[in-house]
């Protein structure tokens, strides 16, 4: 339910503004807002994506909300700790989640991870849906987000498995070496996980085993939704 807007027109075949508003009028607003949190490599993104597919919901991740580092030289940008929650513009993130929770659309920034900047003049239009799945390392960390959730889920995965998954992803998808992934994991990822992400599990309504089968985790969430009176 999102589309990228820069300086070009909407893509052919996209829902028109009138069609969208007609569809939105039939949605059970306000939407059900769920948090999906967990450490890097926990499986939170996979779970959120599968829940969005199963429920026809909006998968809303944090990546676009990293702060613009264009004021820094490139060498300094690359040295920033992207596992620090301070590098995410949490007030803007919270304002956008709150707007979606009211059934309003938002213009989300576009982040270029190759240069560590927000793309000037570019945004993604994100439309609300009946289910909003807010997924990220710090989804249960920021206090301003917690009151917006109707269900808070934490994916609890052993550190060794998180590292194994992280190595596999970064080697296969990002062309990195296993050694460089391990160095980064030890330097920034694991310390952030221990200090910030894992303690945020205390804010969860439901903790699922990240080492378990995906369909089992999905069913755990759906069962909890039914218990709370949400359609699933």
N, C-alpha and C positions, 0 to 999 in steps of 0.2 A: 504494500500500500504506500510505497514511497516512490518518488520520481526525482531525478536530478534536474535542477534548473540552473543553467548558467546564462549565456547570452543567446541561447538558441531556443527554438520553439519546442513545445511538447512533442513527444514522439508519436507517430501515427498509431492509432489503435488504443491510445490511452483513454481512460474514462474522462468524459467531458465534465466541466464544472457542474453543469446542471445534473448530469447523471450521478455524480458523486454525492451532491446534496440530497438527491432523492433517495440514494442508498443509505446515506448517513441518517436520514430521518427515521429509517426502520431499525437502526441499531439500538440496543438497550443501554442508552447512556444513563448515568456515567459508566464508562468502561470498567471492567474488572482489571485492576493493575496488580501484576505479580512481579516480585523480585527474584532473580536467579543469580546467586553469587557463589563464588568459590575461587580457589587459587588458580594460577596459570597452569593449564594442563589437567584441570580437575574434570573436564567434560561439561562445564556449564554452558558453553556455546552450543555444543551438540544437543544438549537437553533443551535449551531455549528454542533452537531452530526446529526441533521435532515437535515440541509443544505448539509452536506457532503453526506448523503444518497441520497438526492434528486438530487444533481448535480454530483454525482460520484466523489466527491472531497476528498482531504486529510485533515483530522481533526488533527491539530497540536496544542497541548496544552503545557503549560509552566512547568508542574509539574516536568519534568525530569531535569530542569535546576536549581533547588535549589543547593546552594553551599554545597560542601562536608564538613561535620562537624566532621570528624574522628579525628581531632586534639584536640577536646574538650572531657572532661569526659561526660558520658552519661547523668548525671543529668543536666549539662549545656546545652547539645544539646536540651533536652526537653523543656528548658526554653526560647529558642530563639523565636522571634516573626516572624512567617512565613507569616504574613500579611505585612511585611516590604519589599518593592521592592529591598532593598539592599541585601537580602538573595538570590536573583536570579542572576545568572551569566549572566547579560544582554549582555556583549560583545560577549560571545559565542552564546547566543540565537540569537542575531542580525546577526552574521556571518552565522549561519545555515539557518535562514530565507532567507537571501540574496542569499545563494547558491541555495536553493530550488526555489527561484524566478528566478534564471538563468536557471532552468531546470536541476540542478545537484543533485545527491543524497548526503545524509549526514549520518554520524554515530552519532546518538544521545546517550548521556549518559543514563544509567539506574540508577534510584534513589530508594533506599530502605528506605521507610518512617518509618519502624519499628526501624531502627538504625540511621537514619538521615545521611546516607552516600551514595556516589556513589558506585555502585557495581564494585569492581576492575576487570579489564579485560573484562567487559561486555559493549555492546552497542547494539542499535537498528538501523538497516539500514532503513532509510526513503527515499523512492523514490518520485520524484516530480510528480505532476499531473496537469491536466488542470486548476483545482481550488485548491487553498491552503487557508484553513481557520485557521487563527492564533487566538487561543482563550485563554484568560487568564485575571486575575484581572487587570494586568498592560499592556494589549495589546495596549492601547492608551496613556500610560504614558511615556514609554521610547522614547526619541527624535530620537534615531538612527533607530527605527523601522518605524516611521511615513512615511518617504519617500518611503518605500517599498510597501505600500498598494495602491491598486486601489479603494478600498471601505472600509470605516471605519464605523462600526456599534456599537452602544452603547445600551445595554439593561437596560432600566430605570425601576427599581422596588422599590416600597415603602420599607422602612427599616423594618417595621413590618412584611411584607410578606417574606422578605429575612431571618429574624430570624426564622420565622415559618418553612420555608423550611429547613433551616440549622439544626434546632432541629430534624425535622423528619428524615433527612438523617443520621445525626450522631448517633441518637438513634437506628435506624433500621439497619444501615450498619456498624457502628463502635462500637456498644455496650456501648455507653456513656449514662450518665444520662442527663435529660433536664437541671438540675441545673448546671452541669459542662459546658454544651454547652452555657448557658446564661452567665456564668462568663467569659468564653473565648471571647464570642461575645462582651461583654461590655468592656473587658480589651484591646483587640487588633483588633478585626474584625471591629467593628463600627468606632473606631478612624481612622483606615486606610481608610475605605470607605469614611469618611467625608473629610479627609485631602488629599487623593490621587486619589482614584478611581472615585468618583463622579465628581470632577473637570475635570478629563480627558475626560468627555463627550463633553467638548468644542472642542475637536479634531475630533469629529465624523462627518461624512457626513449624517448619518441617525440615528435617535433615535427611538427605538421601545419600546412599553409598555410591560414590563416584566410580568404584571398581565394579559395580553391578551392571547387569545387562540394561541397555537403553530402554527396552520396552517395559522392564520392571520399574525403572525410575519414572517413566511417563505415567504408568498406572498408579504409582504412589501419589503423584501430584494430582491426577484426575480424581482419585478417591478422596483426597483432602478437599478438593474443590467441591465435590458433591456433599461432603459432610458440612461444609460451610454454606450450602445452599446456592452455589454457583452452578450454572448449567455447564456440563462437561460430558 
